[in-house]
Every structure is written in C-alpha cells, then in structure tokens.
Amino acid sequence: MSIKRALRGAAMAATAMAAAVLAVPAQATDVDPGDYTPLPEGTNLAIVYGQFINRDQFELPDGTKLKDDTNLDTSVMLLRYVHFTKLGPFTIDPQIILPIGSVHDAEIAGQDLGSDTGIGDPLVFATIWFVNKPGPKPTYIGFSPIVGIPIGSYDNEKPVNFGNNRWTFNPQIGIIQGLSDNVLLDVIGDVTIYGDNDDSGPTSKRLKQDESYQLQSWLRFNLPDKKTTLSAGYAGYWGGKQYLDGVYNGQAVDHQQLRLAAQTMVAPTLQLEAIVGRDIAVEDGFREAGRFQVRVLKIF
C-alpha cells in the first residue's frame, strides 16, 4: 500500500471516528448465556460486569485494512439491576443498565484519536415472557423493548466518545429451548434503530445511521455438579452504515464473532461468569481482536 493511500485511508478513518458510536453502550444488548430465563416473582438481581475489548484493525470501504499503529480499547464496568414481577399472567423484569468506563488508546495508522472517560448512555427496558414453560427441557420466549437514553459523556470536539448523543431503540426477542436434561440452546435476535446525532464532530454535522441487525446464540452444557455451565456462542451483526450530512463515513456494524463462556454458582445466591470472544470476520470498521468479560450476579 502506498504512503499516499495510507494517509488518505487514515484521514478517512479519522473522519469516521469523529462520528462513530464505538463505546460499549452500542453493544450493551449483548446477551449472556441464560439471560432469557424468567425467575420467580419478587426476585431481584444485582449484577456487575467488568469488560475489556481490544480492537486492532480498521477496514475501509474499499477493503483496505489499516493494521500498523491502529488500536482502540474500551474498559467498562456495567451496573445492572433487575426486578421480576407479574403483569397479568406474564412474568416481566423491569431493569436498568448503566455503563461506566473509558474508550482509550485510540489511533488509526498512527494518528492519535485521544480518549474519553465517564458515564455511558443507560439502557432501560423490561422483558415480557409470552412462553414460560420450566422443566427438564424448558421453553422460554421473551420480548425486550430496549431504550438507550443519551445522557452519557459526550464532547463533539473529541474524535472518540463514551456516550452516543442520540436515542436508540432496540426491540429484541430471546428464545431458550432445552434440548436434553443438560443441554440448552439460546437464540436471540434484534434490530437497533438509531436517532440522529445533530452535533457530530467539531463542525456539528448530522450523523445518521441505518438500522443494524444482530443474531446471537449460545449452546449451553450443564456439568454434572449442577452448578457449572459451559457455553459456546456466536454473534453476528449486520447493517448500521453511518452517514455524515448524507455522506457515508466508512463505519458500519458488520462483523461476526465466536465466544466461549463459563458460569458457576459459588453460593446459592451468587454466580460468577467469564466470557472471551474474538471477531472472525469484519467489514467497514474496527475488528475486535479480543473481548474479555467477568460478571458477578447476586440474587436477593
């Protein structure tokens, strides 16, 4: 690749970064194994996530991959509260997710893009289960209308931001099906609809984004101790092209990822979880070289 082309690519990527929604809140609707399991009325969950994501490559629309001196890291803590109750005959779980953390070590082809630290955009929603059949081979089907509220850290003078400065609406359907006494399949599908960011970049351009689509699945295996579960997962994201004042900025939500998870109950009301993941295919944007998450879940 010529120096001139590399510089042109870096400039285009930097422009994309100026309007990108790159922080974890953009993917806070990722679902962990078993998340669509309804619990008894009156149950509460307090959940703390620690997540680190390293991105090591940026792909331009013409297929050019910027690898040298290209990086973007996010370090995030997610605070989540869930309450299970009844709405008529249906189980529902009103909840909120609050991200706190930073996007840092950001550069494309050696061009420093700075960092941002603060509170992200909270998500509020409630899942409603239309099918709730527990048992050795359970069947659960739930629907979650998820709303992202744009109150997170945002400064249009910064190339990267932890907040999004726009509303999002993310209707999601989750299905859990028991395949045997010790094997379960989770399948989750959703679409994200993005509001406009009218203050994108130092010249306050309008950022618009097409809808993006996501499909997630987990194959879960319960170990003989009945306390530990191992899972293999897949996540695919499509669409979500971004436009600055009507011009495509080279950013989209288009990547495929494989994941592994382990969960164990260390006490009757306390669960620990660890997840690792890595992108296996990317178009138009950053590649996740490594995703690492730990979670502590308390039932009360």
FITI-754357 format. One line per field, with one value per residue: x, y, z of N, C-alpha, C in turn; residue in three letters. Coordinates in steps of 0.02 Angstrom, whole numbers. Example, Ala and Ser with C-alpha at 12.3 -4.5 7.8 and 13.67 -1.06 7.14 Angstrom:
<sites>
n_X: [660 642]
n_Y: [-284 -112]
n_Z: [390 354]
ca_X: [615 684]
ca_Y: [-225 -53]
ca_Z: [390 357]
c_X: [660 645]
c_Y: [-165 2]
c_Z: [390 394]
aa: [ALA SER]
</sites>
This chain:
<sites>
n_X: [42 31 112 39 -91 -110 -108 -220 -316 -303 -345 -479 -527 -508 -599 -715 -708 -733 -868 -911 -1000 -932 -916 -944 -1085 -1151 -1160 -1223 -1333 -1293 -1311 -1295 -1263 -1412 -1482 -1613 -1694 -1837 -1865 -1934 -2076 -2043 -1908 -1745 -1604 -1436 -1309 -1142 -1033 -872 -781 -670 -617 -518 -472 -395 -377 -429 -547 -569 -698 -656 -595 -466 -355 -310 -181 -55 -1 -132 -271 -395 -464 -582 -630 -738 -862 -1013 -1163 -1303 -1474 -1608 -1779 -1900 -2069 -2250 -2361 -2517 -2549 -2418 -2240 -2128 -1981 -1930 -1790 -1624 -1475 -1317 -1178 -1008 -850 -712 -651 -505 -326 -334 -304 -272 -182 -70 -117 -162 -308 -355 -449 -586 -677 -802 -978 -1086 -1222 -1371 -1471 -1640 -1772 -1892 -1911 -2038 -2114 -2187 -2198 -2176 -2116 -2057 -1946 -1867 -1833 -1843 -1945 -1933 -1990 -1958 -1985 -1902 -1910 -1792 -1724 -1607 -1541 -1487 -1380 -1251 -1070 -1011 -929 -920 -802 -711 -630 -665 -794 -876 -1012 -1162 -1243 -1372 -1534 -1578 -1669 -1708 -1782 -1796 -1794 -1792 -1755 -1758 -1722 -1734 -1636 -1599 -1584 -1469 -1424 -1445 -1515 -1491 -1563 -1557 -1625 -1619 -1656 -1582 -1630 -1580 -1575 -1543 -1383 -1357 -1247 -1115 -944 -821 -879 -1012 -1094 -1228 -1257 -1318 -1386 -1407 -1526 -1470 -1437 -1443 -1391 -1385 -1320 -1313 -1246 -1274 -1201 -1236 -1141 -1102 -1102 -1208 -1198 -1119 -1097 -1048 -1023 -1038 -1032 -1105 -1104 -1178 -1174 -1253 -1274 -1311 -1243 -1158 -1187 -1124 -1193 -1259 -1159 -1072 -974 -883 -902 -981 -1095 -1044 -996 -933 -931 -854 -880 -840 -900 -909 -999 -1032 -1108 -1060 -1111 -1275 -1345 -1259 -1174 -1037 -959 -870 -818 -749 -707 -691 -678 -714 -736 -746 -815 -793 -746 -689 -598 -633 -509 -497 -610 -652 -735 -796 -916 -1017 -1153 -1285 -1417 -1564]
n_Y: [-59 110 257 374 325 262 371 440 345 340 469 464 366 428 532 456 406 521 528 410 279 203 152 38 49 41 -92 -147 -227 -355 -526 -634 -810 -892 -777 -751 -821 -834 -783 -817 -720 -569 -589 -517 -452 -405 -350 -346 -305 -325 -270 -286 -233 -256 -181 -201 -170 -80 -79 -11 53 16 -103 -97 -134 -62 -89 -68 23 44 47 22 31 -20 -2 -55 -44 -116 -82 -163 -182 -288 -329 -449 -472 -479 -454 -457 -616 -634 -648 -517 -411 -271 -163 -87 -34 30 100 127 195 192 243 215 229 252 250 271 208 268 394 487 476 510 499 453 467 418 420 311 295 254 104 62 -49 -185 -357 -460 -614 -720 -853 -972 -1102 -1200 -1337 -1500 -1493 -1347 -1214 -1051 -893 -728 -550 -397 -227 -113 37 163 297 459 520 508 533 655 746 849 894 795 654 525 457 416 419 422 525 520 448 274 132 -32 -166 -333 -510 -657 -830 -980 -1150 -1308 -1445 -1567 -1649 -1586 -1497 -1344 -1225 -1060 -928 -771 -627 -464 -292 -133 33 192 356 524 604 765 841 807 790 926 1024 1008 916 817 657 512 348 189 57 -77 -253 -399 -562 -684 -829 -964 -1117 -1217 -1313 -1407 -1453 -1605 -1569 -1485 -1352 -1282 -1212 -1229 -1141 -1118 -990 -882 -727 -618 -470 -349 -222 -50 62 219 394 553 706 653 584 434 375 272 186 46 -77 -222 -370 -533 -648 -764 -846 -898 -960 -973 -1017 -1018 -1068 -1006 -995 -1018 -902 -830 -801 -827 -773 -793 -732 -749 -683 -663 -576 -650 -610 -456 -305 -141 -53 -66 -210 -329 -389 -454 -496 -482 -531 -521 -568 -535 -598 -569 -638 -587]
n_Z: [0 -43 27 10 -10 112 200 153 181 321 353 312 396 519 508 508 638 709 713 760 846 960 1086 1224 1259 1137 1110 1218 1224 1204 1244 1380 1418 1463 1500 1462 1549 1646 1814 1981 2038 2126 2141 2142 2053 2067 1970 1917 1791 1720 1585 1450 1293 1153 1002 848 715 570 445 285 171 40 60 108 239 386 488 553 693 736 841 967 1123 1247 1414 1531 1658 1696 1774 1836 1871 1910 1922 1955 1916 1903 1765 1741 1678 1642 1664 1700 1692 1745 1719 1729 1648 1676 1603 1646 1617 1502 1340 1255 1212 1074 904 729 600 657 690 823 919 1041 1197 1307 1457 1572 1611 1525 1404 1482 1482 1477 1510 1498 1501 1435 1457 1346 1329 1449 1507 1619 1672 1645 1510 1465 1393 1343 1292 1262 1254 1229 1235 1213 1269 1237 1325 1292 1387 1419 1433 1322 1196 1065 1012 1027 950 991 1093 1247 1268 1165 1117 1060 1041 1055 997 1031 995 1049 1037 1130 1143 1233 1229 1294 1253 1301 1461 1505 1410 1328 1214 1169 1078 1008 935 860 818 795 806 763 829 768 778 803 825 783 781 765 682 699 624 552 606 540 547 477 514 618 631 732 777 897 979 1096 1146 1277 1408 1545 1682 1776 1912 1929 1956 1873 1711 1544 1392 1215 1095 968 881 769 672 571 444 487 432 436 411 374 363 252 183 168 300 314 419 493 561 557 579 630 763 876 1032 1202 1357 1535 1679 1853 2006 2152 2274 2348 2307 2227 2079 1970 1818 1664 1507 1344 1183 1003 849 691 564 477 412 353 469 642 702 826 918 1038 1165 1331 1475 1640 1763 1903 1988 2093 2184 2262]
ca_X: [0 71 106 -16 -154 -115 -127 -289 -356 -303 -387 -549 -544 -513 -664 -766 -704 -761 -940 -925 -1027 -885 -911 -982 -1157 -1179 -1172 -1244 -1387 -1267 -1346 -1254 -1300 -1464 -1512 -1685 -1728 -1878 -1859 -1998 -2098 -2012 -1835 -1704 -1535 -1387 -1258 -1086 -991 -809 -770 -615 -617 -463 -482 -326 -376 -485 -556 -602 -747 -626 -563 -401 -352 -259 -161 1 -16 -205 -293 -449 -481 -634 -630 -805 -900 -1085 -1204 -1369 -1523 -1665 -1832 -1951 -2137 -2303 -2407 -2569 -2523 -2350 -2182 -2090 -1924 -1904 -1718 -1583 -1403 -1279 -1108 -958 -785 -672 -625 -437 -275 -366 -265 -279 -122 -25 -148 -191 -378 -373 -485 -642 -695 -861 -1038 -1116 -1295 -1406 -1523 -1698 -1818 -1919 -1929 -2101 -2111 -2250 -2195 -2138 -2127 -1998 -1943 -1803 -1821 -1885 -1954 -1947 -1988 -1967 -1977 -1873 -1903 -1737 -1715 -1546 -1554 -1424 -1357 -1182 -1016 -1006 -899 -913 -734 -670 -641 -698 -837 -906 -1083 -1182 -1279 -1431 -1577 -1581 -1724 -1681 -1826 -1758 -1831 -1747 -1785 -1719 -1753 -1697 -1629 -1596 -1581 -1408 -1404 -1495 -1498 -1517 -1561 -1580 -1622 -1642 -1641 -1571 -1650 -1540 -1592 -1489 -1339 -1353 -1188 -1061 -882 -812 -922 -1082 -1131 -1281 -1242 -1374 -1363 -1457 -1539 -1424 -1470 -1399 -1413 -1340 -1340 -1271 -1260 -1253 -1192 -1234 -1095 -1135 -1110 -1270 -1184 -1074 -1118 -1001 -1062 -1006 -1079 -1094 -1140 -1171 -1201 -1258 -1305 -1287 -1198 -1163 -1181 -1114 -1225 -1277 -1101 -1051 -910 -840 -916 -1042 -1099 -1042 -943 -954 -890 -862 -872 -843 -921 -914 -1036 -1036 -1138 -1012 -1155 -1344 -1371 -1204 -1147 -980 -958 -815 -830 -699 -731 -648 -708 -686 -747 -765 -818 -804 -741 -640 -602 -620 -458 -510 -662 -645 -787 -812 -980 -1039 -1226 -1312 -1489 -1591]
ca_Y: [0 170 304 420 290 251 434 453 298 361 529 444 330 477 565 409 403 582 521 340 257 148 131 -21 56 23 -163 -167 -276 -422 -569 -688 -873 -897 -713 -751 -866 -797 -804 -808 -653 -543 -598 -461 -466 -352 -379 -303 -331 -293 -290 -254 -251 -229 -180 -195 -162 -42 -93 42 27 -14 -166 -85 -148 -24 -130 -40 81 51 17 54 -9 4 -33 -36 -77 -110 -94 -184 -203 -322 -349 -492 -464 -503 -409 -505 -684 -636 -626 -462 -393 -203 -161 -33 -48 92 89 175 171 235 222 240 202 253 277 238 219 313 457 484 497 530 454 483 429 445 378 299 302 199 67 45 -94 -242 -415 -493 -682 -744 -926 -984 -1173 -1229 -1409 -1528 -1465 -1287 -1170 -982 -844 -662 -491 -341 -163 -81 108 196 368 494 566 490 580 670 811 845 910 735 603 467 475 359 424 421 587 504 394 211 87 -98 -222 -395 -572 -710 -897 -1034 -1215 -1365 -1500 -1627 -1629 -1548 -1456 -1294 -1181 -991 -891 -702 -584 -397 -237 -70 92 246 425 564 646 829 878 760 821 997 1067 992 885 770 586 467 278 139 6 -134 -316 -442 -630 -715 -896 -999 -1188 -1223 -1380 -1410 -1504 -1649 -1540 -1446 -1283 -1251 -1217 -1208 -1122 -1094 -942 -846 -664 -587 -402 -327 -157 4 111 287 447 622 751 615 552 375 390 214 147 6 -129 -280 -417 -597 -662 -826 -834 -953 -935 -1019 -990 -1064 -1043 -1015 -997 -1024 -840 -793 -833 -796 -788 -767 -739 -724 -683 -633 -572 -693 -576 -386 -260 -70 -33 -97 -281 -347 -441 -491 -472 -517 -506 -557 -545 -559 -592 -583 -647 -570]
ca_Z: [0 -48 83 -4 2 183 231 134 220 391 359 306 457 573 499 531 710 737 720 774 910 968 1154 1241 1257 1072 1109 1285 1218 1200 1292 1408 1423 1513 1519 1449 1595 1694 1884 2017 2057 2186 2139 2119 2034 2063 1926 1899 1737 1701 1516 1413 1221 1113 930 823 642 542 373 247 124 -19 79 138 311 421 545 590 736 739 903 1005 1182 1294 1480 1552 1710 1687 1834 1812 1922 1879 1968 1923 1942 1859 1731 1724 1681 1615 1702 1671 1735 1735 1735 1702 1640 1674 1588 1671 1594 1457 1275 1262 1167 1008 849 664 559 693 707 891 922 1108 1241 1343 1517 1604 1613 1460 1398 1515 1447 1519 1475 1535 1461 1450 1432 1318 1340 1511 1522 1651 1674 1623 1443 1467 1335 1362 1238 1291 1211 1266 1200 1249 1251 1258 1341 1277 1440 1434 1419 1251 1178 992 993 1035 899 1021 1150 1283 1257 1095 1099 1019 1066 1019 1014 1014 1010 1049 1054 1154 1149 1264 1219 1320 1205 1342 1531 1520 1353 1311 1159 1172 1015 1019 876 874 772 829 768 791 819 738 819 767 848 772 759 783 642 717 569 572 597 534 543 458 563 620 649 771 793 946 1001 1144 1160 1347 1434 1618 1706 1825 1979 1927 1974 1823 1641 1492 1333 1154 1067 905 874 703 667 502 431 530 400 462 361 399 315 193 153 206 333 317 479 491 612 513 599 655 822 914 1104 1250 1422 1592 1735 1909 2067 2208 2333 2322 2278 2197 2019 1935 1746 1623 1435 1298 1114 952 782 639 500 487 355 365 539 685 719 895 924 1099 1211 1395 1521 1702 1790 1969 1991 2161 2187 2328]
c_X: [45 61 47 -83 -164 -138 -199 -336 -361 -347 -460 -571 -551 -578 -720 -766 -737 -836 -959 -959 -989 -884 -956 -1058 -1188 -1193 -1194 -1301 -1360 -1296 -1300 -1296 -1351 -1499 -1587 -1721 -1770 -1870 -1924 -2012 -2067 -1937 -1801 -1634 -1495 -1327 -1205 -1044 -926 -790 -713 -618 -558 -480 -416 -321 -437 -489 -596 -651 -718 -590 -493 -404 -294 -242 -106 -21 -91 -230 -353 -469 -539 -629 -694 -828 -974 -1120 -1275 -1412 -1584 -1715 -1885 -2018 -2187 -2341 -2463 -2541 -2449 -2298 -2147 -2032 -1898 -1831 -1685 -1511 -1368 -1206 -1065 -890 -752 -660 -557 -389 -302 -320 -280 -220 -76 -55 -185 -261 -401 -411 -544 -660 -757 -917 -1067 -1191 -1329 -1458 -1578 -1746 -1847 -1933 -1997 -2100 -2181 -2255 -2150 -2153 -2063 -2001 -1876 -1783 -1864 -1892 -1973 -1942 -2005 -1955 -1954 -1869 -1853 -1726 -1649 -1557 -1489 -1403 -1284 -1133 -1009 -978 -885 -843 -688 -683 -675 -737 -865 -982 -1099 -1216 -1337 -1470 -1568 -1641 -1706 -1730 -1790 -1803 -1780 -1786 -1735 -1757 -1707 -1696 -1624 -1593 -1522 -1385 -1462 -1469 -1532 -1510 -1593 -1573 -1648 -1625 -1630 -1587 -1617 -1572 -1532 -1447 -1327 -1292 -1126 -999 -880 -855 -996 -1121 -1184 -1259 -1307 -1347 -1421 -1469 -1486 -1461 -1418 -1431 -1361 -1365 -1288 -1293 -1230 -1253 -1188 -1190 -1129 -1144 -1173 -1261 -1148 -1101 -1063 -1041 -1016 -1055 -1056 -1133 -1125 -1206 -1200 -1290 -1271 -1238 -1212 -1150 -1174 -1140 -1237 -1221 -1078 -982 -865 -852 -982 -1039 -1102 -984 -974 -905 -906 -845 -873 -860 -921 -951 -1037 -1068 -1090 -1048 -1226 -1371 -1316 -1174 -1089 -980 -896 -830 -769 -728 -682 -685 -673 -697 -772 -768 -830 -804 -687 -653 -589 -570 -469 -562 -658 -696 -791 -876 -992 -1114 -1249 -1388 -1512 -1666]
c_Y: [62 214 351 388 278 314 451 408 318 422 511 409 378 516 520 407 464 575 451 331 194 119 71 -10 37 -52 -189 -217 -345 -463 -625 -753 -873 -833 -711 -804 -825 -826 -789 -735 -631 -551 -535 -485 -402 -381 -326 -339 -291 -316 -250 -279 -216 -236 -162 -182 -123 -56 -37 12 -5 -80 -158 -96 -109 -60 -97 22 97 14 56 7 22 -37 -9 -77 -64 -127 -108 -205 -230 -341 -389 -483 -492 -446 -453 -575 -690 -615 -570 -445 -323 -199 -100 -56 19 76 146 151 219 201 254 205 198 286 236 257 271 379 451 513 512 477 491 437 460 394 371 309 243 167 50 2 -144 -297 -441 -562 -704 -820 -938 -1055 -1202 -1306 -1434 -1504 -1402 -1253 -1101 -938 -776 -607 -432 -279 -119 -10 133 270 407 545 551 544 591 741 809 865 849 686 541 489 412 360 431 484 574 448 331 171 19 -152 -289 -454 -625 -775 -943 -1099 -1269 -1421 -1567 -1604 -1583 -1504 -1409 -1251 -1113 -959 -823 -662 -515 -350 -174 -12 152 314 462 598 710 870 834 795 896 1045 1051 966 837 699 547 396 233 91 -49 -194 -361 -509 -660 -785 -923 -1071 -1202 -1295 -1377 -1467 -1546 -1619 -1498 -1373 -1245 -1265 -1192 -1195 -1102 -1049 -911 -781 -635 -520 -380 -258 -102 51 181 338 514 670 716 578 494 387 330 170 110 -43 -195 -325 -480 -618 -730 -812 -899 -923 -991 -983 -1042 -1030 -1058 -1014 -1001 -961 -799 -832 -792 -818 -758 -781 -713 -729 -650 -632 -619 -663 -505 -352 -189 -52 -71 -172 -290 -405 -484 -457 -515 -487 -552 -527 -576 -546 -614 -585 -628 -557]
c_Z: [0 13 73 10 77 219 215 174 293 401 356 370 515 568 523 607 742 748 742 841 927 1038 1167 1241 1191 1067 1178 1282 1202 1258 1314 1411 1479 1531 1508 1490 1644 1764 1921 2034 2123 2188 2113 2102 2036 2026 1912 1847 1733 1632 1485 1341 1187 1039 897 748 620 468 341 197 61 -3 109 213 341 486 587 629 736 800 931 1062 1219 1358 1515 1612 1696 1753 1812 1871 1885 1934 1930 1957 1892 1828 1703 1730 1661 1666 1665 1718 1719 1758 1704 1700 1633 1660 1618 1647 1547 1391 1270 1213 1095 957 786 621 591 712 773 891 992 1146 1272 1400 1547 1609 1543 1461 1432 1469 1496 1478 1524 1485 1483 1418 1410 1323 1399 1534 1553 1650 1651 1553 1435 1399 1361 1300 1269 1241 1253 1222 1238 1223 1280 1265 1334 1329 1458 1414 1344 1241 1104 968 996 978 926 1082 1181 1277 1183 1070 1050 1053 1024 1043 987 1035 1000 1069 1074 1164 1183 1254 1248 1269 1239 1415 1546 1463 1336 1254 1170 1104 1026 955 892 816 814 782 802 778 788 792 780 786 842 745 773 741 650 657 596 555 595 526 524 516 560 649 684 783 840 962 1050 1148 1229 1370 1510 1640 1761 1894 1986 1948 1919 1753 1596 1428 1276 1118 1002 908 805 701 594 498 471 497 426 407 396 347 248 159 197 235 343 378 471 550 574 532 629 711 852 987 1143 1318 1473 1648 1791 1969 2124 2275 2306 2289 2243 2138 1992 1862 1715 1550 1397 1227 1067 886 734 570 515 419 380 440 576 694 793 896 986 1141 1274 1445 1582 1730 1858 1974 2061 2158 2258 2324]
aa: [MET SER ILE LYS ARG ALA LEU ARG GLY ALA ALA MET ALA ALA THR ALA MET ALA ALA ALA VAL LEU ALA VAL PRO ALA GLN ALA THR ASP VAL ASP PRO GLY ASP TYR THR PRO LEU PRO GLU GLY THR ASN LEU ALA ILE VAL TYR GLY GLN PHE ILE ASN ARG ASP GLN PHE GLU LEU PRO ASP GLY THR LYS LEU LYS ASP ASP THR ASN LEU ASP THR SER VAL MET LEU LEU ARG TYR VAL HIS PHE THR LYS LEU GLY PRO PHE THR ILE ASP PRO GLN ILE ILE LEU PRO ILE GLY SER VAL HIS ASP ALA GLU ILE ALA GLY GLN ASP LEU GLY SER ASP THR GLY ILE GLY ASP PRO LEU VAL PHE ALA THR ILE TRP PHE VAL ASN LYS PRO GLY PRO LYS PRO THR TYR ILE GLY PHE SER PRO ILE VAL GLY ILE PRO ILE GLY SER TYR ASP ASN GLU LYS PRO VAL ASN PHE GLY ASN ASN ARG TRP THR PHE ASN PRO GLN ILE GLY ILE ILE GLN GLY LEU SER ASP ASN VAL LEU LEU ASP VAL ILE GLY ASP VAL THR ILE TYR GLY ASP ASN ASP ASP SER GLY PRO THR SER LYS ARG LEU LYS GLN ASP GLU SER TYR GLN LEU GLN SER TRP LEU ARG PHE ASN LEU PRO ASP LYS LYS THR THR LEU SER ALA GLY TYR ALA GLY TYR TRP GLY GLY LYS GLN TYR LEU ASP GLY VAL TYR ASN GLY GLN ALA VAL ASP HIS GLN GLN LEU ARG LEU ALA ALA GLN THR MET VAL ALA PRO THR LEU GLN LEU GLU ALA ILE VAL GLY ARG ASP ILE ALA VAL GLU ASP GLY PHE ARG GLU ALA GLY ARG PHE GLN VAL ARG VAL LEU LYS ILE PHE]
</sites>
